[in-house]
């Protein structure tokens, strides 16, 4: 079931002229911002289909808040964030990818605008929810080619989804995959995150700070503990779709040997690095990563 959220602003995911809050009710789109005033022409059917939408998908008692942008397309991108983050971190990447497909950015349970479950979930539960969302929303809205993009902890989630629901996902992109098997302790990971952020821009720092504030510190620690105990290396060989593994050249959280081992464990995977980028590779500048994704899909 999908419920729209007219109280949520799409600028959590979108930016600039795309900040048009819209909702869907009874299968029709409704403009809640009246950007053109009372004399504005009504939007065309094509414009209504392309209008940004923010809604919540429900799978029994589990919620998943998401934003959608772009016109209907046979290709869809599903963007899954890392721990402590939300769909807002993908704003620039989403805007770029929307040129070649419809884009869905999600807030995992307990992060962004999605409420916390009673207990911390494991990566398999998160992966199953993403798969249900793809099946009952993304595929139902016409996508024939579904490309799932995960960042940091989000890579662990999408790996589980792809390994257990092979018929729903056509390609994977793993950006800064976690967790380095030589440093699976909370202290080490926090230290690496601090080191990685040392040279980041103010925009990256501000975006991350806002997202971390939304996550309850106790909830964050609970999910971090689950994340650290997830042995993703045992799941990687089960991936049977074309996969691109991307690392930021300056990533302190995900060292090159670890990320290369991730790519090597996935049959036929492609490895690439974004020059001059750290762990938050896609939010400093989307264009290098977007170009890598589009080039990979063009040749896959």
QUIDAUR-V72300 format. One record per residue. N is the residue number from 1. SS is DSSP state (alpha for helix, beta for strand, coil for the rest). BURIAL is I if it has 24 or more other ideal C-beta (glycine too) atoms within 12 Angstrom, else O. Layout:
n={N,N}
ss={SS,SS}
burial={BURIAL,BURIAL}
This chain:
n={1,2,3,4,5,6,7,8,9,10,11,12,13,14,15,16,17,18,19,20,21,22,23,24,25,26,27,28,29,30,31,32,33,34,35,36,37,38,39,40,41,42,43,44,45,46,47,48,49,50,51,52,53,54,55,56,57,58,59,60,61,62,63,64,65,66,67,68,69,70,71,72,73,74,75,76,77,78,79,80,81,82,83,84,85,86,87,88,89,90,91,92,93,94,95,96,97,98,99,100,101,102,103,104,105,106,107,108,109,110,111,112,113,114,115,116,117,118,119,120,121,122,123,124,125,126,127,128,129,130,131,132,133,134,135,136,137,138,139,140,141,142,143,144,145,146,147,148,149,150,151,152,153,154,155,156,157,158,159,160,161,162,163,164,165,166,167,168,169,170,171,172,173,174,175,176,177,178,179,180,181,182,183,184,185,186,187,188,189,190,191,192,193,194,195,196,197,198,199,200,201,202,203,204,205,206,207,208,209,210,211,212,213,214,215,216,217,218,219,220,221,222,223,224,225,226,227,228,229,230,231,232,233,234,235,236,237,238,239,240,241,242,243,244,245,246,247,248,249,250,251,252,253,254,255,256,257,258,259,260,261,262,263,264,265,266,267,268,269,270,271,272,273,274,275,276,277,278,279,280,281,282,283,284,285,286,287,288,289,290,291,292,293,294,295,296,297,298,299,300}
ss={coil,beta,beta,beta,coil,coil,coil,coil,coil,alpha,alpha,alpha,coil,coil,coil,alpha,alpha,alpha,coil,coil,coil,beta,beta,beta,beta,coil,coil,beta,beta,beta,beta,coil,coil,coil,coil,coil,coil,coil,coil,coil,coil,coil,coil,coil,alpha,alpha,alpha,alpha,alpha,alpha,coil,coil,beta,beta,beta,beta,beta,beta,beta,coil,coil,beta,beta,beta,beta,beta,beta,beta,beta,coil,coil,coil,coil,coil,beta,beta,beta,beta,beta,beta,coil,coil,coil,coil,coil,coil,alpha,alpha,alpha,alpha,alpha,alpha,alpha,alpha,alpha,alpha,alpha,coil,coil,coil,coil,beta,beta,beta,beta,beta,beta,coil,coil,coil,coil,coil,coil,coil,coil,coil,coil,coil,coil,coil,coil,coil,alpha,alpha,alpha,alpha,alpha,alpha,alpha,alpha,alpha,alpha,alpha,alpha,alpha,alpha,alpha,alpha,coil,coil,coil,coil,coil,coil,beta,beta,beta,beta,beta,beta,beta,coil,alpha,alpha,alpha,alpha,alpha,alpha,alpha,alpha,alpha,alpha,alpha,alpha,coil,coil,coil,coil,coil,coil,beta,beta,beta,beta,beta,coil,coil,coil,coil,coil,coil,coil,coil,coil,coil,alpha,alpha,alpha,alpha,alpha,alpha,alpha,alpha,alpha,alpha,alpha,alpha,coil,coil,coil,coil,alpha,alpha,alpha,alpha,alpha,alpha,alpha,alpha,alpha,alpha,alpha,alpha,alpha,coil,coil,alpha,alpha,alpha,alpha,alpha,alpha,alpha,alpha,alpha,alpha,alpha,alpha,coil,coil,coil,coil,alpha,alpha,alpha,alpha,coil,coil,coil,coil,coil,beta,beta,beta,beta,beta,beta,beta,coil,coil,coil,coil,coil,coil,coil,alpha,alpha,alpha,alpha,alpha,alpha,alpha,alpha,alpha,alpha,coil,coil,coil,coil,beta,beta,beta,beta,beta,coil,coil,coil,coil,coil,coil,alpha,alpha,alpha,alpha,coil,alpha,alpha,alpha,alpha,alpha,alpha,alpha,alpha,alpha,alpha,alpha,alpha,alpha,alpha,coil}
burial={O,I,O,I,I,O,O,I,O,I,O,I,I,I,I,O,O,I,O,I,I,I,I,I,O,O,O,O,I,O,I,I,O,O,O,O,O,O,O,O,O,O,O,O,O,O,O,O,O,O,I,I,I,I,I,I,I,I,I,O,O,I,I,I,I,I,I,I,I,I,I,I,I,O,I,I,I,I,I,I,I,I,I,I,I,I,I,I,I,I,I,I,I,I,I,I,I,I,O,I,I,I,I,I,I,I,I,I,I,I,I,I,I,I,O,I,I,O,O,I,I,I,I,I,I,I,I,I,I,I,I,I,I,I,O,O,I,I,I,O,I,O,I,O,I,I,I,I,I,I,I,I,I,I,I,I,I,I,I,I,I,I,I,I,I,O,O,I,I,I,I,I,I,I,I,I,I,I,I,I,I,O,O,I,O,O,O,O,I,O,O,I,I,O,O,I,I,O,O,I,O,O,O,I,O,O,I,I,O,O,I,I,O,I,I,O,O,O,I,I,O,I,I,I,O,I,I,I,O,I,O,I,I,O,I,I,O,O,I,O,I,I,I,I,I,I,I,I,O,I,I,I,I,I,I,O,O,I,I,O,I,I,I,O,I,I,O,O,I,I,I,I,I,I,O,O,I,I,I,I,I,I,I,I,I,I,O,I,I,I,I,I,I,I,O,I,I,O,O,O}
